[in-house]
Amino acid sequence: MLITEHDRRADRLRAGEVLQHLRLPATAHGLRVSLPHQGLQWPALRRALGPTQGRTRHVQMLMRVGYGPESPASPRRAPGRVKL
């Protein structure tokens, strides 16, 4: 879990930066990272994951890291076909 002390915009941005710093090296070392984040869209579940006695914390992202099959590549357009 990526957890922040507060739930401000800056905290969510920092959590995203941390996620980037975790995923890139994991991928380089052959690990797969999946983000089962749908449950965090339910406020009650997100609250249940968060507080501990005497502390506030906000779960920003769940991660599952391990070895697994390679996923198919996402389809991409050729650069000349992208309209700006």
PyMOL Python script that loads the backbone (N, CA, C, O; Angstrom):
from pymol import cmd

cmd.read_pdbstr("""\
ATOM      1  N   MET A   1       0.831  -1.168   0.000  1.00  0.00           N
ATOM      2  CA  MET A   1       0.000   0.000   0.000  1.00  0.00           C
ATOM      3  C   MET A   1       0.876   1.232   0.000  1.00  0.00           C
ATOM      4  O   MET A   1       1.898   1.284   0.686  1.00  0.00           O
ATOM      5  N   LEU A   2       0.472   2.218  -0.771  1.00  0.00           N
ATOM      6  CA  LEU A   2       1.083   3.540  -0.686  1.00  0.00           C
ATOM      7  C   LEU A   2       0.182   4.365   0.222  1.00  0.00           C
ATOM      8  O   LEU A   2      -1.008   4.527  -0.046  1.00  0.00           O
ATOM      9  N   ILE A   3       0.756   4.877   1.286  1.00  0.00           N
ATOM     10  CA  ILE A   3      -0.013   5.591   2.303  1.00  0.00           C
ATOM     11  C   ILE A   3       0.604   6.962   2.523  1.00  0.00           C
ATOM     12  O   ILE A   3       1.826   7.111   2.551  1.00  0.00           O
ATOM     13  N   THR A   4      -0.257   7.963   2.679  1.00  0.00           N
ATOM     14  CA  THR A   4       0.202   9.312   3.019  1.00  0.00           C
ATOM     15  C   THR A   4      -0.436   9.736   4.333  1.00  0.00           C
ATOM     16  O   THR A   4      -1.493   9.232   4.713  1.00  0.00           O
ATOM     17  N   GLU A   5       0.207  10.655   5.016  1.00  0.00           N
ATOM     18  CA  GLU A   5      -0.310  11.152   6.289  1.00  0.00           C
ATOM     19  C   GLU A   5      -1.567  12.001   6.082  1.00  0.00           C
ATOM     20  O   GLU A   5      -2.471  11.993   6.917  1.00  0.00           O
ATOM     21  N   HIS A   6      -1.616  12.725   4.976  1.00  0.00           N
ATOM     22  CA  HIS A   6      -2.768  13.572   4.655  1.00  0.00           C
ATOM     23  C   HIS A   6      -3.328  13.155   3.298  1.00  0.00           C
ATOM     24  O   HIS A   6      -2.762  12.297   2.622  1.00  0.00           O
ATOM     25  N   ASP A   7      -4.424  13.760   2.914  1.00  0.00           N
ATOM     26  CA  ASP A   7      -5.052  13.418   1.634  1.00  0.00           C
ATOM     27  C   ASP A   7      -5.212  14.674   0.766  1.00  0.00           C
ATOM     28  O   ASP A   7      -6.235  14.880   0.113  1.00  0.00           O
ATOM     29  N   ARG A   8      -4.180  15.488   0.785  1.00  0.00           N
ATOM     30  CA  ARG A   8      -4.206  16.703  -0.023  1.00  0.00           C
ATOM     31  C   ARG A   8      -3.757  16.376  -1.445  1.00  0.00           C
ATOM     32  O   ARG A   8      -3.226  15.300  -1.716  1.00  0.00           O
ATOM     33  N   ARG A   9      -3.978  17.306  -2.318  1.00  0.00           N
ATOM     34  CA  ARG A   9      -3.567  17.146  -3.714  1.00  0.00           C
ATOM     35  C   ARG A   9      -2.068  16.855  -3.819  1.00  0.00           C
ATOM     36  O   ARG A   9      -1.653  15.993  -4.593  1.00  0.00           O
ATOM     37  N   ALA A  10      -1.276  17.563  -3.055  1.00  0.00           N
ATOM     38  CA  ALA A  10       0.181  17.376  -3.074  1.00  0.00           C
ATOM     39  C   ALA A  10       0.556  15.971  -2.588  1.00  0.00           C
ATOM     40  O   ALA A  10       1.519  15.381  -3.079  1.00  0.00           O
ATOM     41  N   ASP A  11      -0.201  15.437  -1.625  1.00  0.00           N
ATOM     42  CA  ASP A  11       0.068  14.084  -1.129  1.00  0.00           C
ATOM     43  C   ASP A  11      -0.212  13.047  -2.203  1.00  0.00           C
ATOM     44  O   ASP A  11       0.544  12.089  -2.360  1.00  0.00           O
ATOM     45  N   ARG A  12      -1.299  13.238  -2.942  1.00  0.00           N
ATOM     46  CA  ARG A  12      -1.633  12.295  -4.017  1.00  0.00           C
ATOM     47  C   ARG A  12      -0.589  12.364  -5.133  1.00  0.00           C
ATOM     48  O   ARG A  12      -0.217  11.340  -5.706  1.00  0.00           O
ATOM     49  N   LEU A  13      -0.123  13.572  -5.437  1.00  0.00           N
ATOM     50  CA  LEU A  13       0.916  13.728  -6.450  1.00  0.00           C
ATOM     51  C   LEU A  13       2.205  13.035  -6.010  1.00  0.00           C
ATOM     52  O   LEU A  13       2.835  12.336  -6.804  1.00  0.00           O
ATOM     53  N   ARG A  14       2.593  13.223  -4.767  1.00  0.00           N
ATOM     54  CA  ARG A  14       3.814  12.593  -4.257  1.00  0.00           C
ATOM     55  C   ARG A  14       3.686  11.071  -4.275  1.00  0.00           C
ATOM     56  O   ARG A  14       4.652  10.373  -4.586  1.00  0.00           O
ATOM     57  N   ALA A  15       2.500  10.551  -3.943  1.00  0.00           N
ATOM     58  CA  ALA A  15       2.281   9.103  -3.991  1.00  0.00           C
ATOM     59  C   ALA A  15       2.462   8.588  -5.420  1.00  0.00           C
ATOM     60  O   ALA A  15       3.015   7.508  -5.624  1.00  0.00           O
ATOM     61  N   GLY A  16       2.002   9.348  -6.399  1.00  0.00           N
ATOM     62  CA  GLY A  16       2.190   8.968  -7.799  1.00  0.00           C
ATOM     63  C   GLY A  16       3.651   8.953  -8.193  1.00  0.00           C
ATOM     64  O   GLY A  16       4.084   8.086  -8.953  1.00  0.00           O
ATOM     65  N   GLU A  17       4.416   9.907  -7.681  1.00  0.00           N
ATOM     66  CA  GLU A  17       5.848   9.939  -7.960  1.00  0.00           C
ATOM     67  C   GLU A  17       6.549   8.723  -7.338  1.00  0.00           C
ATOM     68  O   GLU A  17       7.428   8.121  -7.954  1.00  0.00           O
ATOM     69  N   VAL A  18       6.151   8.376  -6.123  1.00  0.00           N
ATOM     70  CA  VAL A  18       6.729   7.200  -5.466  1.00  0.00           C
ATOM     71  C   VAL A  18       6.382   5.943  -6.257  1.00  0.00           C
ATOM     72  O   VAL A  18       7.228   5.067  -6.438  1.00  0.00           O
ATOM     73  N   LEU A  19       5.152   5.854  -6.723  1.00  0.00           N
ATOM     74  CA  LEU A  19       4.731   4.703  -7.520  1.00  0.00           C
ATOM     75  C   LEU A  19       5.602   4.570  -8.769  1.00  0.00           C
ATOM     76  O   LEU A  19       6.005   3.465  -9.133  1.00  0.00           O
ATOM     77  N   GLN A  20       5.887   5.678  -9.415  1.00  0.00           N
ATOM     78  CA  GLN A  20       6.761   5.667 -10.594  1.00  0.00           C
ATOM     79  C   GLN A  20       8.144   5.139 -10.233  1.00  0.00           C
ATOM     80  O   GLN A  20       8.717   4.338 -10.972  1.00  0.00           O
ATOM     81  N   HIS A  21       8.675   5.580  -9.113  1.00  0.00           N
ATOM     82  CA  HIS A  21      10.018   5.152  -8.697  1.00  0.00           C
ATOM     83  C   HIS A  21      10.045   3.686  -8.274  1.00  0.00           C
ATOM     84  O   HIS A  21      11.111   3.071  -8.264  1.00  0.00           O
ATOM     85  N   LEU A  22       8.904   3.122  -7.929  1.00  0.00           N
ATOM     86  CA  LEU A  22       8.841   1.701  -7.596  1.00  0.00           C
ATOM     87  C   LEU A  22       8.633   0.837  -8.833  1.00  0.00           C
ATOM     88  O   LEU A  22       9.251  -0.219  -8.969  1.00  0.00           O
ATOM     89  N   ARG A  23       7.762   1.285  -9.734  1.00  0.00           N
ATOM     90  CA  ARG A  23       7.405   0.457 -10.889  1.00  0.00           C
ATOM     91  C   ARG A  23       8.529   0.336 -11.909  1.00  0.00           C
ATOM     92  O   ARG A  23       8.759  -0.752 -12.436  1.00  0.00           O
ATOM     93  N   LEU A  24       9.223   1.408 -12.196  1.00  0.00           N
ATOM     94  CA  LEU A  24      10.268   1.360 -13.222  1.00  0.00           C
ATOM     95  C   LEU A  24      11.384   0.376 -12.869  1.00  0.00           C
ATOM     96  O   LEU A  24      11.727  -0.455 -13.710  1.00  0.00           O
ATOM     97  N   PRO A  25      11.969   0.426 -11.667  1.00  0.00           N
ATOM     98  CA  PRO A  25      13.001  -0.566 -11.338  1.00  0.00           C
ATOM     99  C   PRO A  25      12.436  -1.991 -11.246  1.00  0.00           C
ATOM    100  O   PRO A  25      13.108  -2.951 -11.623  1.00  0.00           O
ATOM    101  N   ALA A  26      11.214  -2.125 -10.749  1.00  0.00           N
ATOM    102  CA  ALA A  26      10.615  -3.464 -10.676  1.00  0.00           C
ATOM    103  C   ALA A  26      10.510  -4.067 -12.070  1.00  0.00           C
ATOM    104  O   ALA A  26      10.851  -5.232 -12.271  1.00  0.00           O
ATOM    105  N   THR A  27      10.044  -3.288 -13.021  1.00  0.00           N
ATOM    106  CA  THR A  27       9.927  -3.762 -14.401  1.00  0.00           C
ATOM    107  C   THR A  27      11.297  -4.096 -14.976  1.00  0.00           C
ATOM    108  O   THR A  27      11.450  -5.095 -15.678  1.00  0.00           O
ATOM    109  N   ALA A  28      12.282  -3.274 -14.686  1.00  0.00           N
ATOM    110  CA  ALA A  28      13.637  -3.525 -15.178  1.00  0.00           C
ATOM    111  C   ALA A  28      14.205  -4.836 -14.628  1.00  0.00           C
ATOM    112  O   ALA A  28      15.066  -5.452 -15.257  1.00  0.00           O
ATOM    113  N   HIS A  29      13.728  -5.260 -13.465  1.00  0.00           N
ATOM    114  CA  HIS A  29      14.201  -6.496 -12.849  1.00  0.00           C
ATOM    115  C   HIS A  29      13.258  -7.684 -13.106  1.00  0.00           C
ATOM    116  O   HIS A  29      13.364  -8.720 -12.450  1.00  0.00           O
ATOM    117  N   GLY A  30      12.351  -7.524 -14.053  1.00  0.00           N
ATOM    118  CA  GLY A  30      11.486  -8.627 -14.448  1.00  0.00           C
ATOM    119  C   GLY A  30      10.274  -8.860 -13.564  1.00  0.00           C
ATOM    120  O   GLY A  30       9.605  -9.885 -13.685  1.00  0.00           O
ATOM    121  N   LEU A  31       9.989  -7.922 -12.682  1.00  0.00           N
ATOM    122  CA  LEU A  31       8.814  -8.043 -11.824  1.00  0.00           C
ATOM    123  C   LEU A  31       7.607  -7.401 -12.487  1.00  0.00           C
ATOM    124  O   LEU A  31       7.744  -6.479 -13.291  1.00  0.00           O
ATOM    125  N   ARG A  32       6.447  -7.887 -12.151  1.00  0.00           N
ATOM    126  CA  ARG A  32       5.194  -7.306 -12.642  1.00  0.00           C
ATOM    127  C   ARG A  32       4.532  -6.567 -11.490  1.00  0.00           C
ATOM    128  O   ARG A  32       4.557  -7.024 -10.348  1.00  0.00           O
ATOM    129  N   VAL A  33       3.946  -5.431 -11.799  1.00  0.00           N
ATOM    130  CA  VAL A  33       3.237  -4.642 -10.795  1.00  0.00           C
ATOM    131  C   VAL A  33       1.823  -4.427 -11.300  1.00  0.00           C
ATOM    132  O   VAL A  33       1.615  -3.875 -12.380  1.00  0.00           O
ATOM    133  N   SER A  34       0.851  -4.866 -10.510  1.00  0.00           N
ATOM    134  CA  SER A  34      -0.539  -4.587 -10.869  1.00  0.00           C
ATOM    135  C   SER A  34      -1.125  -3.682  -9.796  1.00  0.00           C
ATOM    136  O   SER A  34      -0.700  -3.699  -8.640  1.00  0.00           O
ATOM    137  N   LEU A  35      -2.091  -2.906 -10.200  1.00  0.00           N
ATOM    138  CA  LEU A  35      -2.685  -1.896  -9.321  1.00  0.00           C
ATOM    139  C   LEU A  35      -4.185  -2.159  -9.173  1.00  0.00           C
ATOM    140  O   LEU A  35      -4.985  -1.608  -9.929  1.00  0.00           O
ATOM    141  N   PRO A  36      -4.569  -2.994  -8.210  1.00  0.00           N
ATOM    142  CA  PRO A  36      -5.999  -3.271  -8.007  1.00  0.00           C
ATOM    143  C   PRO A  36      -6.666  -2.126  -7.244  1.00  0.00           C
ATOM    144  O   PRO A  36      -7.006  -2.263  -6.069  1.00  0.00           O
ATOM    145  N   HIS A  37      -6.846  -1.012  -7.918  1.00  0.00           N
ATOM    146  CA  HIS A  37      -7.280   0.217  -7.263  1.00  0.00           C
ATOM    147  C   HIS A  37      -8.792   0.414  -7.223  1.00  0.00           C
ATOM    148  O   HIS A  37      -9.254   1.363  -6.590  1.00  0.00           O
ATOM    149  N   GLN A  38      -9.576  -0.436  -7.867  1.00  0.00           N
ATOM    150  CA  GLN A  38     -11.013  -0.207  -7.943  1.00  0.00           C
ATOM    151  C   GLN A  38     -11.651  -0.131  -6.551  1.00  0.00           C
ATOM    152  O   GLN A  38     -12.561   0.668  -6.328  1.00  0.00           O
ATOM    153  N   GLY A  39     -11.179  -0.954  -5.627  1.00  0.00           N
ATOM    154  CA  GLY A  39     -11.741  -0.941  -4.273  1.00  0.00           C
ATOM    155  C   GLY A  39     -11.564   0.381  -3.559  1.00  0.00           C
ATOM    156  O   GLY A  39     -12.368   0.738  -2.698  1.00  0.00           O
ATOM    157  N   LEU A  40     -10.507   1.119  -3.913  1.00  0.00           N
ATOM    158  CA  LEU A  40     -10.269   2.409  -3.260  1.00  0.00           C
ATOM    159  C   LEU A  40     -11.273   3.465  -3.685  1.00  0.00           C
ATOM    160  O   LEU A  40     -11.328   4.539  -3.086  1.00  0.00           O
ATOM    161  N   GLN A  41     -12.066   3.181  -4.705  1.00  0.00           N
ATOM    162  CA  GLN A  41     -13.095   4.123  -5.132  1.00  0.00           C
ATOM    163  C   GLN A  41     -14.303   4.077  -4.198  1.00  0.00           C
ATOM    164  O   GLN A  41     -15.175   4.942  -4.275  1.00  0.00           O
ATOM    165  N   TRP A  42     -14.364   3.079  -3.321  1.00  0.00           N
ATOM    166  CA  TRP A  42     -15.426   2.968  -2.325  1.00  0.00           C
ATOM    167  C   TRP A  42     -14.932   3.650  -1.051  1.00  0.00           C
ATOM    168  O   TRP A  42     -14.028   3.130  -0.397  1.00  0.00           O
ATOM    169  N   PRO A  43     -15.499   4.796  -0.680  1.00  0.00           N
ATOM    170  CA  PRO A  43     -15.000   5.537   0.495  1.00  0.00           C
ATOM    171  C   PRO A  43     -14.938   4.696   1.776  1.00  0.00           C
ATOM    172  O   PRO A  43     -13.990   4.832   2.549  1.00  0.00           O
ATOM    173  N   ALA A  44     -15.923   3.836   2.013  1.00  0.00           N
ATOM    174  CA  ALA A  44     -15.928   3.043   3.242  1.00  0.00           C
ATOM    175  C   ALA A  44     -14.747   2.072   3.281  1.00  0.00           C
ATOM    176  O   ALA A  44     -14.131   1.889   4.331  1.00  0.00           O
ATOM    177  N   LEU A  45     -14.433   1.461   2.160  1.00  0.00           N
ATOM    178  CA  LEU A  45     -13.298   0.535   2.108  1.00  0.00           C
ATOM    179  C   LEU A  45     -11.988   1.292   2.276  1.00  0.00           C
ATOM    180  O   LEU A  45     -11.089   0.837   2.983  1.00  0.00           O
ATOM    181  N   ARG A  46     -11.883   2.428   1.638  1.00  0.00           N
ATOM    182  CA  ARG A  46     -10.650   3.221   1.757  1.00  0.00           C
ATOM    183  C   ARG A  46     -10.435   3.659   3.212  1.00  0.00           C
ATOM    184  O   ARG A  46      -9.310   3.643   3.711  1.00  0.00           O
ATOM    185  N   ARG A  47     -11.521   4.049   3.882  1.00  0.00           N
ATOM    186  CA  ARG A  47     -11.411   4.423   5.306  1.00  0.00           C
ATOM    187  C   ARG A  47     -11.025   3.217   6.158  1.00  0.00           C
ATOM    188  O   ARG A  47     -10.223   3.344   7.084  1.00  0.00           O
ATOM    189  N   ALA A  48     -11.591   2.048   5.851  1.00  0.00           N
ATOM    190  CA  ALA A  48     -11.285   0.849   6.638  1.00  0.00           C
ATOM    191  C   ALA A  48      -9.811   0.449   6.518  1.00  0.00           C
ATOM    192  O   ALA A  48      -9.238  -0.084   7.468  1.00  0.00           O
ATOM    193  N   LEU A  49      -9.211   0.694   5.391  1.00  0.00           N
ATOM    194  CA  LEU A  49      -7.793   0.385   5.197  1.00  0.00           C
ATOM    195  C   LEU A  49      -6.893   1.400   5.878  1.00  0.00           C
ATOM    196  O   LEU A  49      -5.744   1.096   6.197  1.00  0.00           O
ATOM    197  N   GLY A  50      -7.403   2.597   6.104  1.00  0.00           N
ATOM    198  CA  GLY A  50      -6.569   3.701   6.520  1.00  0.00           C
ATOM    199  C   GLY A  50      -6.218   3.837   7.985  1.00  0.00           C
ATOM    200  O   GLY A  50      -5.072   3.583   8.356  1.00  0.00           O
ATOM    201  N   PRO A  51      -7.156   4.227   8.835  1.00  0.00           N
ATOM    202  CA  PRO A  51      -6.768   4.633  10.194  1.00  0.00           C
ATOM    203  C   PRO A  51      -6.235   3.500  11.053  1.00  0.00           C
ATOM    204  O   PRO A  51      -6.725   2.372  10.994  1.00  0.00           O
ATOM    205  N   THR A  52      -5.236   3.814  11.843  1.00  0.00           N
ATOM    206  CA  THR A  52      -4.763   2.929  12.893  1.00  0.00           C
ATOM    207  C   THR A  52      -4.870   3.713  14.185  1.00  0.00           C
ATOM    208  O   THR A  52      -5.031   4.934  14.163  1.00  0.00           O
ATOM    209  N   GLN A  53      -4.786   3.043  15.273  1.00  0.00           N
ATOM    210  CA  GLN A  53      -4.982   3.695  16.559  1.00  0.00           C
ATOM    211  C   GLN A  53      -4.019   4.860  16.770  1.00  0.00           C
ATOM    212  O   GLN A  53      -2.801   4.684  16.731  1.00  0.00           O
ATOM    213  N   GLY A  54      -4.571   6.038  16.990  1.00  0.00           N
ATOM    214  CA  GLY A  54      -3.773   7.217  17.273  1.00  0.00           C
ATOM    215  C   GLY A  54      -3.096   7.851  16.071  1.00  0.00           C
ATOM    216  O   GLY A  54      -2.312   8.783  16.245  1.00  0.00           O
ATOM    217  N   ARG A  55      -3.367   7.383  14.854  1.00  0.00           N
ATOM    218  CA  ARG A  55      -2.720   7.942  13.667  1.00  0.00           C
ATOM    219  C   ARG A  55      -3.746   8.140  12.570  1.00  0.00           C
ATOM    220  O   ARG A  55      -4.745   7.427  12.484  1.00  0.00           O
ATOM    221  N   THR A  56      -3.476   9.107  11.752  1.00  0.00           N
ATOM    222  CA  THR A  56      -4.281   9.265  10.544  1.00  0.00           C
ATOM    223  C   THR A  56      -3.407   8.846   9.377  1.00  0.00           C
ATOM    224  O   THR A  56      -2.204   9.108   9.367  1.00  0.00           O
ATOM    225  N   ARG A  57      -3.999   8.210   8.416  1.00  0.00           N
ATOM    226  CA  ARG A  57      -3.277   7.847   7.203  1.00  0.00           C
ATOM    227  C   ARG A  57      -4.303   7.637   6.105  1.00  0.00           C
ATOM    228  O   ARG A  57      -5.461   7.308   6.364  1.00  0.00           O
ATOM    229  N   HIS A  58      -3.856   7.833   4.884  1.00  0.00           N
ATOM    230  CA  HIS A  58      -4.744   7.738   3.734  1.00  0.00           C
ATOM    231  C   HIS A  58      -4.106   6.822   2.699  1.00  0.00           C
ATOM    232  O   HIS A  58      -3.012   7.085   2.199  1.00  0.00           O
ATOM    233  N   VAL A  59      -4.805   5.754   2.395  1.00  0.00           N
ATOM    234  CA  VAL A  59      -4.313   4.813   1.398  1.00  0.00           C
ATOM    235  C   VAL A  59      -4.507   5.453   0.025  1.00  0.00           C
ATOM    236  O   VAL A  59      -5.625   5.810  -0.348  1.00  0.00           O
ATOM    237  N   GLN A  60      -3.419   5.594  -0.718  1.00  0.00           N
ATOM    238  CA  GLN A  60      -3.479   6.204  -2.043  1.00  0.00           C
ATOM    239  C   GLN A  60      -3.513   5.150  -3.148  1.00  0.00           C
ATOM    240  O   GLN A  60      -4.131   5.368  -4.190  1.00  0.00           O
ATOM    241  N   MET A  61      -2.846   3.997  -2.928  1.00  0.00           N
ATOM    242  CA  MET A  61      -2.796   2.981  -3.981  1.00  0.00           C
ATOM    243  C   MET A  61      -2.448   1.628  -3.365  1.00  0.00           C
ATOM    244  O   MET A  61      -1.645   1.534  -2.437  1.00  0.00           O
ATOM    245  N   LEU A  62      -3.068   0.594  -3.901  1.00  0.00           N
ATOM    246  CA  LEU A  62      -2.700  -0.779  -3.573  1.00  0.00           C
ATOM    247  C   LEU A  62      -1.839  -1.305  -4.709  1.00  0.00           C
ATOM    248  O   LEU A  62      -2.052  -0.969  -5.873  1.00  0.00           O
ATOM    249  N   MET A  63      -0.864  -2.133  -4.357  1.00  0.00           N
ATOM    250  CA  MET A  63       0.009  -2.704  -5.378  1.00  0.00           C
ATOM    251  C   MET A  63       0.185  -4.194  -5.122  1.00  0.00           C
ATOM    252  O   MET A  63       0.219  -4.650  -3.979  1.00  0.00           O
ATOM    253  N   ARG A  64       0.293  -4.925  -6.195  1.00  0.00           N
ATOM    254  CA  ARG A  64       0.645  -6.342  -6.122  1.00  0.00           C
ATOM    255  C   ARG A  64       1.903  -6.489  -6.974  1.00  0.00           C
ATOM    256  O   ARG A  64       1.901  -6.158  -8.159  1.00  0.00           O
ATOM    257  N   VAL A  65       2.970  -6.985  -6.367  1.00  0.00           N
ATOM    258  CA  VAL A  65       4.259  -7.087  -7.047  1.00  0.00           C
ATOM    259  C   VAL A  65       4.720  -8.537  -7.009  1.00  0.00           C
ATOM    260  O   VAL A  65       4.656  -9.189  -5.967  1.00  0.00           O
ATOM    261  N   GLY A  66       5.186  -9.036  -8.148  1.00  0.00           N
ATOM    262  CA  GLY A  66       5.697 -10.395  -8.186  1.00  0.00           C
ATOM    263  C   GLY A  66       6.072 -10.797  -9.598  1.00  0.00           C
ATOM    264  O   GLY A  66       6.074  -9.977 -10.516  1.00  0.00           O
ATOM    265  N   TYR A  67       6.388 -12.069  -9.757  1.00  0.00           N
ATOM    266  CA  TYR A  67       6.733 -12.596 -11.060  1.00  0.00           C
ATOM    267  C   TYR A  67       5.478 -13.145 -11.716  1.00  0.00           C
ATOM    268  O   TYR A  67       4.631 -13.737 -11.047  1.00  0.00           O
ATOM    269  N   GLY A  68       5.359 -12.953 -13.002  1.00  0.00           N
ATOM    270  CA  GLY A  68       4.195 -13.444 -13.718  1.00  0.00           C
ATOM    271  C   GLY A  68       4.401 -13.339 -15.208  1.00  0.00           C
ATOM    272  O   GLY A  68       5.443 -12.871 -15.668  1.00  0.00           O
ATOM    273  N   PRO A  69       3.407 -13.777 -15.969  1.00  0.00           N
ATOM    274  CA  PRO A  69       3.552 -13.724 -17.427  1.00  0.00           C
ATOM    275  C   PRO A  69       3.563 -12.283 -17.935  1.00  0.00           C
ATOM    276  O   PRO A  69       2.965 -11.388 -17.339  1.00  0.00           O
ATOM    277  N   GLU A  70       4.243 -12.093 -19.025  1.00  0.00           N
ATOM    278  CA  GLU A  70       4.296 -10.769 -19.639  1.00  0.00           C
ATOM    279  C   GLU A  70       2.959 -10.464 -20.292  1.00  0.00           C
ATOM    280  O   GLU A  70       2.371 -11.319 -20.953  1.00  0.00           O
ATOM    281  N   SER A  71       2.494  -9.264 -20.107  1.00  0.00           N
ATOM    282  CA  SER A  71       1.236  -8.832 -20.711  1.00  0.00           C
ATOM    283  C   SER A  71       1.480  -8.419 -22.159  1.00  0.00           C
ATOM    284  O   SER A  71       2.580  -7.996 -22.512  1.00  0.00           O
ATOM    285  N   PRO A  72       0.450  -8.544 -22.995  1.00  0.00           N
ATOM    286  CA  PRO A  72       0.621  -8.070 -24.365  1.00  0.00           C
ATOM    287  C   PRO A  72       0.830  -6.557 -24.390  1.00  0.00           C
ATOM    288  O   PRO A  72       0.317  -5.838 -23.532  1.00  0.00           O
ATOM    289  N   ALA A  73       1.572  -6.089 -25.363  1.00  0.00           N
ATOM    290  CA  ALA A  73       1.830  -4.655 -25.488  1.00  0.00           C
ATOM    291  C   ALA A  73       0.547  -3.930 -25.854  1.00  0.00           C
ATOM    292  O   ALA A  73      -0.301  -4.466 -26.566  1.00  0.00           O
ATOM    293  N   SER A  74       0.415  -2.713 -25.362  1.00  0.00           N
ATOM    294  CA  SER A  74      -0.734  -1.880 -25.725  1.00  0.00           C
ATOM    295  C   SER A  74      -0.569  -1.408 -27.161  1.00  0.00           C
ATOM    296  O   SER A  74       0.540  -1.061 -27.568  1.00  0.00           O
ATOM    297  N   PRO A  75      -1.647  -1.388 -27.937  1.00  0.00           N
ATOM    298  CA  PRO A  75      -1.523  -0.905 -29.315  1.00  0.00           C
ATOM    299  C   PRO A  75      -1.143   0.576 -29.335  1.00  0.00           C
ATOM    300  O   PRO A  75      -1.623   1.362 -28.519  1.00  0.00           O
ATOM    301  N   ARG A  76      -0.302   0.931 -30.247  1.00  0.00           N
ATOM    302  CA  ARG A  76       0.154   2.320 -30.378  1.00  0.00           C
ATOM    303  C   ARG A  76      -0.014   2.771 -31.816  1.00  0.00           C
ATOM    304  O   ARG A  76       0.098   1.976 -32.749  1.00  0.00           O
ATOM    305  N   ARG A  77      -0.283   4.046 -31.979  1.00  0.00           N
ATOM    306  CA  ARG A  77      -0.325   4.632 -33.323  1.00  0.00           C
ATOM    307  C   ARG A  77       1.084   5.010 -33.742  1.00  0.00           C
ATOM    308  O   ARG A  77       1.929   5.326 -32.905  1.00  0.00           O
ATOM    309  N   ALA A  78       1.325   4.975 -35.020  1.00  0.00           N
ATOM    310  CA  ALA A  78       2.608   5.444 -35.540  1.00  0.00           C
ATOM    311  C   ALA A  78       2.675   6.956 -35.296  1.00  0.00           C
ATOM    312  O   ALA A  78       1.655   7.636 -35.413  1.00  0.00           O
ATOM    313  N   PRO A  79       3.835   7.488 -34.963  1.00  0.00           N
ATOM    314  CA  PRO A  79       3.926   8.915 -34.664  1.00  0.00           C
ATOM    315  C   PRO A  79       3.351   9.818 -35.755  1.00  0.00           C
ATOM    316  O   PRO A  79       2.795  10.871 -35.442  1.00  0.00           O
ATOM    317  N   GLY A  80       3.472   9.433 -37.021  1.00  0.00           N
ATOM    318  CA  GLY A  80       2.959  10.254 -38.102  1.00  0.00           C
ATOM    319  C   GLY A  80       1.437  10.290 -38.181  1.00  0.00           C
ATOM    320  O   GLY A  80       0.871  11.149 -38.858  1.00  0.00           O
ATOM    321  N   ARG A  81       0.776   9.368 -37.496  1.00  0.00           N
ATOM    322  CA  ARG A  81      -0.680   9.300 -37.507  1.00  0.00           C
ATOM    323  C   ARG A  81      -1.326  10.046 -36.344  1.00  0.00           C
ATOM    324  O   ARG A  81      -2.552  10.128 -36.267  1.00  0.00           O
ATOM    325  N   VAL A  82      -0.520  10.584 -35.447  1.00  0.00           N
ATOM    326  CA  VAL A  82      -1.060  11.309 -34.297  1.00  0.00           C
ATOM    327  C   VAL A  82      -1.346  12.744 -34.703  1.00  0.00           C
ATOM    328  O   VAL A  82      -0.473  13.442 -35.220  1.00  0.00           O
ATOM    329  N   LYS A  83      -2.567  13.174 -34.465  1.00  0.00           N
ATOM    330  CA  LYS A  83      -2.958  14.546 -34.785  1.00  0.00           C
ATOM    331  C   LYS A  83      -2.819  15.399 -33.543  1.00  0.00           C
ATOM    332  O   LYS A  83      -3.300  15.038 -32.469  1.00  0.00           O
ATOM    333  N   LEU A  84      -2.162  16.525 -33.695  1.00  0.00           N
ATOM    334  CA  LEU A  84      -1.964  17.444 -32.579  1.00  0.00           C
ATOM    335  C   LEU A  84      -2.953  18.574 -32.616  1.00  0.00           C
ATOM    336  O   LEU A  84      -2.928  19.444 -31.745  1.00  0.00           O
TER     337      LEU A  84
END
""", "prot")
cmd.dss("prot")
cmd.show_as("cartoon", "prot")
cmd.util.cbc("prot")
cmd.orient("prot")
